[in-house]
Amino acid sequence: MFSDPISTRLTLKNVIVIPTVITYSLVFIVGTFGNICTCVVIIRRKSMHTHTNVYLFSLALSDLVVLFLGLPMELHGVLNNAYPYSFDEWICKGRAYLIEFTSYASILVICSFTVERWHAICYPLRFQTSPKVSRAHFTVIVMWTISAAAALPMGFIVKINLLPLPQWAMNQPWTDVVSKDMLTVKDTEFCAMDVAQPDQQKSLIYFAFIAFFMLPAFLITMMYTHIAIRISSPDAMLSVNKRENRMKASHNVIKMLVSVVVSFFLCWLPFHIQRLLSVVISYNEGNVSPAVETLFSLVYYISGCCYYSNSAINPILYNLFSEKYRKAFCSTILGGRFAKKIRPQRYSFLVSWID
């Protein structure tokens, strides 16, 4: 859920509304198509009922929830006036909770998926002895349960707020624009974390930043670094020719691993920067320069595009390098004749570690 302190996002709205609408629309179309196709292919093809695809299916579901619950209302906010909020408070709270919940679940599933890859590649013998599919189902259930519990505070702190009356306007005879409490402005309802609880906002934002960004990013980076070292290192048990083929094949896999880490940072970093900036602005209300407010407005829109783009990128990112998925996709969605046109993977022994 995005933080939106007093009307700062309006600064650049007239300038970037069209690019934002175009971006959101493309992300929604691509993300919806990609994630639905992922679910359909995994459900309909028995060959896709593997431990890896349990994670992909879970990831696709969480991404679809983010896209369907988040983007339409985000577009509504971009195309219409920021105030007043057009929906009931239960929608405000429910959407905030579900978006936060599924976002946490998506991150934890990516981490679990990374652990599986790391385990399979770096410790293949140990990995083969465990019940893969049943373990994946259990892990996904645990990750979603943890996410549901971790997101509960967001459901409580988010509410429909009113813009506070400026200090200089207090006790003025402007009853037509002042609410009954004499502290807020009429018809300025907006859905966000409770502005009357800045300390709770700060704690929640810091918790999400550390537990659901910094730690996962660190773990993902470490594990993919280990994977890259493992698949690039010489293996005395391989023949010279196989060793050369392995080195050639590793380039594509390393590209995928690097893209996973880079996309994670690029898609989520602006989102968390925007939240951290909102804390700074909230604690320095009245002393924030126009430049900082303009920066926040810009980061607000950039973070939204990056945040939702992550849900569209995931199907491409995790399936692009899988010949097995491409064949299943072409056979299920496009028809069997397209699957026959896919060139076989030259280095199947390495790809089997990944798939």
N, C-alpha and C positions, 0 to 999 in steps of 0.2 A: 504494500500500500504506500502510495507516494505522500510525502509531507508537503503541505501547501500553506505556509504562513501568509498572513494577510495580503492577498491580491498581488503578490510579486510576480506571479506567472503571467499577469495581464500585460506586462511591459512589452514583450515581443510578440504578443499573440497576433496582431494584425499583419506582422511581417512574415511569420513562418507558419501560419495556419494552413495554407495550401500544401506546402511540402510535407507537413505533418500528416495531413489527411491522406495524401497519396501514399506516404510511407506506411501508415497504419493499415490502409486498405490492402496494399500489396502483402504486408506481413500476415494479415488475417487470411487472405486467399491462399498464399503459399503454405502457411503454417497449418491451416485447416486441412488442405488437400494432403500435405505430406504426412501429418499425424494420423488422419483417418486411413490413408493407404497403408501406413505401418500397421495399424490395428487390424485391418481387413486381411492383409497378407499373413500376419502372424496367426490369426484365428483360423483361416481357411486352409493353410498349408501345414500338414502334419510335420513336414521336414523342418519347419520353423519353430516347432515346440521344443526349444532348447533353453538352457539356463540363461544365456545371453539375451535371448529375445523376451524372457520374462521381464528383464530390466527395461528393454526397449519399449515393451507394451506399457509398462507402468509409467515410463517417461512420457510416452505419447499421450496417455490419459491426462496426466497432470498438465502437460502443455496445452491440451485442448480446453481444459477448465480455465486456465489462465487466459487463453485467447477468447473464449466465449463469454466469460464473466468480466474480463478486464477491458478488452479493446472496444466493444460497442459503446460502453459507458464512457470510456476515455474519448472516443470520437464525439460522443454527445457533448462532452465538456468542452472540446476544442471548437465545435461548431456553434455552440450557444454561449450565452452569458454565463460567467462563472457563478453568479448569484442571481436568484436564490436556488438552492438545491432542489431538484424536481421530484425526488423520490422520498419514500418513507424512511424512518430511521432504521427499521429492521433490514431494509435493503442496503442501507449504508453500512451497517455493522456486519451483516451477513456476507456481503461482497468483500469487505476488507478482510474478514477472517478467512474466507475460502481462498482468496488470492494469496494471502500470506501462507496459509496452510499448504496449498499445492506448490507454491514456490519453494518452501522448505523441503517438501517431499521430492521435488525435482532435483534439488541440489544433493540431497542425501542419496537418491537413487543413482545420480551420476557418480558420487563417491563410491557407492557399493559396486557399481559397474566397473569403476576403475580398479577397485580392490580385486575383483574377479579377474580382470585382465592381467593385473600385476601378479596375482597368484598363479594363473595359468601359464604365464610366460616365464616367470622367474623361478617358480617351484612346480614344474609340470607333473612330476611323479606324485607329489603330495596332493595336488589338485585333482588328479584322476581317481584317487581313492575315496573321494567324498561324494555324497548324493547331490549332484549339481542342481537339477531342476527343483527338487523339494527344498533345498537350501535357499535357492533364489526366491521361491515363493515366500518362505519364512522371513527372509531378509527384507523383502518388499513390504510385507505386513508390518514388521517392526519399524521400518523407516517411516511408513505412513502414520503409524500410531504415535511415534515420537514427534513427528511434524504437527499432527493434530493437537497434541498437548502443548507444544512449544508456541503455537500460534494463538492459543486461547487469550493471552493478555491483549492481543491486538483487537479481538472482538469486544473486549470490555472498554478499552480506552478510546476507540473510535466512536464518534457521535456526530450529530449535526450541530455545528457551532454557529455563532453569530459574530460578525466583526465587532470588536470592542470599540466603544466610543472614544475618540481621541481625548487626551487629557484636557486640552484647551477648550473642548466642546462641552465639558461637564457643567451641569447646572444652567444650561442655556435653554431658552423657551422654544426649543425645536421639537415639540411633541409629535409632529407628523413624521419624523424620521427616527425618533428614539423609541426603543422597546420599553415595555412596561418596567423592566428592572432598572431603567435609566442608566445602564452601563453598556448597552450594545445598540447596534443600528438595525432598524427594521429591514426585512426583506433581503438580508445578506447571508442567508443560511448556506453553509458549505459543509461537505463531509470530509472530516479529517480527524487526526488524533486530538483529544480534548486540549484546547489551548489553555485551560485553567490548570492543567497538570504538566507543567514543563519538565519537572524532575522525572516523572514517570515516562514521559516521551523520550527524554535523554537516555534513561536506563534501557528502554526497549530498543531504541535505535542502536545503541552501543552493543547490546546483546546480539541483535541480528547481524550486525557488522562483523563481530568477532566469531560467533558460533556458526553462522551460515554464510560467511564469505572468506574471512581470513584463514580460519582453520581448514575448511575444505580446499581452498586454493593452495595452501601450503602442502597438504597431503597429496592432492592431485599432482602438483609439480614434482614432489619427491618420488612418487610412484612411477610417473611417466619417465622421469629421468633415469630411474633404475631400469625400467623396461628398455629404454633406448640403449643404455649401456649393455644390457644383457643380450639384445639381439644383434648388437654391433660387435660383440667380443668374439674372438676366434674360439672355436670349439674343437678340441683335440679329437673328438669322436667322429667328426665329419670329415669326409674326403676333401681333397683340394677343390674339386669341381663344385661340390655341394657348398663348401665354404664361400667360394666366389659367388655362387648363386644367392646364397644367404645374404651376403653383403649388398648385392644388387637389390634384392627384394626388400631389405630393411629400409631403404630410402623411402619407399612409399609408406611403409608403416610409421616411420619416424615423422614424416610429413603429417600424417593423421594425428599422431600423438601431440605434436607441437600445435596443430590447429585446435585440438581440444582445449589445451591449456590457454592459448591466446584468446579463443572465443569466450571462454569462461571469464577471463579478466575483462575483456572489452565489453561484454554484454552486461556484466554486473557492477563493474567499478563505477560508471557514471551514476547508476541508481543509488549506490551507497554514498557517493560524494554528495549527491543531492540531499539525501537524508541528513548527513552530517552538517551540510551548510544550513539546513533548516534549523538545526539545534543552535548554531551560532547566531542566526538571525533572531530566533526567539529569545535568546538570552541578551541580545543587544538591541532590542526593539527601541526605535527612536534614535539610535546612534549608528544606524547602518547607512553607508554611503550609497548613492544611486548606482555607482559602478558595481557594488556587491549585489544589489537587487537585480541589476541587469544580468549579471553573471548567473545568479540563481535562476532567473527566468529562462536563460539559455540552457543551463544544465538540466532544468526541469523537463524540457522538451526532448533534449538529446537522450537523457536517461530513460524516458518513456519509450522512445524508438528502440534503443538498445535492449531494454528490458524485455519488450515483447518480441523483438527479433530473435532472442535466444530460443523462444518456443518454436520459431519457424526454422531455425538453423539446425536444431537437434536431429530431425530426421535425415537431413542431408549429411550432417557431420558424422553420424554414427553408422550410416548405411552406405555411404559413397564408396567405401573401400571393400565392401563385402560382395563378392561375386554371387554368393549363395542368395543374398537378399535381392540383388538385381534380377536374377533369374526368376525368383519367386514373384517379384513385383511384375515383371513382364508377363509371366504366365497367368497370374491372377487378374491383373488390371488391364493389360493390353492384349493378351492372347498368347497362346503357346508359340506361334511363329516368330514373335519378337524375341522370346527367350533363346531360340536357337541361334540368333545372330550375335549373342554375347560371346566374346572371345574368352577362352579358358584362361584361368589364372596360371601363369607360368610357375610360380613358386608356391605350390599348394601346401607344402610341408610347413611353411612359415605362416601362411594364411590360416591354417587349421589351428594354430596357437591363438589367433585373434578371434576367429568365429566360434 
